[in-house]
Every structure is written in structure tokens, then in C-alpha cells.
Amino acid sequence: MNIPARYATGYLGDIGVPKDPAPMDFPAWFEVYLHGPTGPRWYTFDARHNKPRIGRIVIAYGRDATDCAMTTSLGPASLAGFAVHTDEVVGGV
């Protein structure tokens, strides 16, 4: 098909959807470069959350999960704790 595509991983908070009491994980999705109504751009597709979501925070782009490994890219790591908080910003910058 010769369509440019890339793997993406990052954080997807609960902005605009019902709150989930379970801790969020780091989801993955893919993006495809297509010519749309406003011109060519990267479009996001997410098989897990098969509806538009807001608040994606991209950590890495690559060809696959190996290219985007966050915890092993710099060698072995021991994670003692981690927390991410997101809030929707309404209006201007």
C-alpha cells in the first residue's frame, strides 16, 4: 500500500471520558500519514480505544514497540514509583 505509518506510545488520561478507578497504563496506538480534507497530516488510530480521545501525551514514536521501549532503552531500571496527572486546559494557551 506504501502508506507511511508509525508506532506511538505515551500516556492517555481520562479527559472527556468517565473516570476509571484502575491506574492507567501506557497505551500504544499507530498513526498514518494521509491526505485528508485539510491537507496531508498524521491521523491517529487506536484499536484499544476505538473512538476519538483527547489528551494523548506522546512519549515515543518508532517502527514498533522495540523502538519505543521506555524502561529498557538506557539499560536495566528499577521503578520505585510513578504518577502522572492530567488536566484539561480549556481556552487559549
C-alpha positions as CSV (number, residue, x, y, z in Angstrom):
1,M,0.0,0.0,0.0
2,N,3.0,2.3,0.5
3,I,1.3,4.4,3.2
4,P,3.6,5.9,5.8
5,A,2.8,4.7,9.3
6,R,4.4,4.8,12.7
7,Y,4.0,3.2,16.2
8,A,3.4,5.6,19.1
9,T,3.4,5.1,22.8
10,G,2.6,7.5,25.6
11,Y,0.1,8.4,28.2
12,L,-3.7,8.7,27.8
13,G,-5.6,10.2,30.7
14,D,-9.3,10.1,31.4
15,I,-10.1,13.5,30.0
16,G,-13.5,13.6,28.4
17,V,-14.5,10.1,29.4
18,P,-15.8,8.6,32.7
19,K,-13.2,8.2,35.4
20,D,-11.7,4.7,35.7
21,P,-10.6,3.8,39.3
22,A,-7.9,1.5,37.9
23,P,-4.5,3.0,37.3
24,M,-3.9,4.0,33.7
25,D,-1.2,2.2,31.8
26,F,1.0,3.4,28.9
27,P,-1.1,2.6,25.8
28,A,0.2,2.3,22.3
29,W,-1.5,3.4,19.0
30,F,-0.5,3.9,15.5
31,E,-0.5,6.9,13.2
32,V,-0.9,7.0,9.4
33,Y,0.1,9.9,7.1
34,L,-2.9,10.6,4.9
35,H,-4.2,13.3,2.6
36,G,-7.3,14.5,4.4
37,P,-9.8,17.3,3.9
38,T,-7.4,19.9,5.4
39,G,-4.3,18.5,3.7
40,P,-1.7,15.8,4.5
41,R,-1.2,15.1,8.2
42,W,-0.7,12.3,10.7
43,Y,-4.0,10.6,11.7
44,T,-4.2,8.7,15.0
45,F,-5.8,5.2,15.1
46,D,-6.3,3.3,18.4
47,A,-7.6,-0.3,18.4
48,R,-8.0,-0.4,22.1
49,H,-10.0,2.9,22.5
50,N,-11.8,2.7,19.2
51,K,-13.3,6.2,19.5
52,P,-11.7,9.7,19.5
53,R,-9.9,10.6,22.7
54,I,-8.3,13.8,23.8
55,G,-5.2,14.3,26.0
56,R,-2.7,12.0,24.4
57,I,0.8,12.6,25.6
58,V,3.3,11.1,23.2
59,I,6.5,9.7,24.8
60,A,8.0,8.0,21.7
61,Y,7.5,7.3,18.0
62,G,9.1,4.3,16.2
63,R,8.6,1.4,13.9
64,D,7.4,-1.0,16.6
65,A,7.4,-1.5,20.4
66,T,11.2,-2.3,20.4
67,D,12.0,1.2,19.1
68,C,9.9,2.8,21.8
69,A,10.9,0.8,24.9
70,M,10.9,3.4,27.7
71,T,12.3,1.4,30.6
72,T,15.0,-0.6,28.8
73,S,16.3,2.0,26.3
74,L,19.1,3.0,28.7
75,G,19.7,-0.4,30.4
76,P,18.1,-2.1,33.4
77,A,16.0,0.0,35.6
78,S,14.1,-0.5,38.9
79,L,11.0,1.7,39.2
80,A,10.2,2.6,42.7
81,G,7.2,4.8,41.9
82,F,5.5,6.7,39.2
83,A,2.5,9.0,38.9
84,V,1.0,11.1,36.1
85,H,-1.7,13.7,36.5
86,T,-3.6,15.3,33.6
87,D,-6.0,18.2,33.5
88,E,-7.9,19.6,30.6
89,V,-6.9,23.1,29.6
90,V,-9.9,25.0,28.2
91,G,-9.4,28.1,26.1
92,G,-6.2,29.7,24.9
93,V,-2.6,28.7,25.5
